[in-house]
């Protein structure tokens, strides 16, 4: 396992990514139900699909932001060689 740690902002981003993922699951169920009940011509069906895409994209971006990064070397370390 890596020795890198997440700071508070990365922990918040990870928690929000998990929350977005959890919100995507019932929205997918709502999309399927609307599709079966009303068909693709109804305006709620593509809106539900767009919401799923938005929440999924948010979850991916927030997860990538939450990954721990190695420390950046300072300019003094570069000058010392």
Secondary structure by P-SEA (a helix, b strand, c coil): cccccccaaaaaaaaaaaaaaaaaaaaaaaaaaaaaccccccaaaaaaaaaaaaaaaaaaaaaaaaccccccccaaaaaac
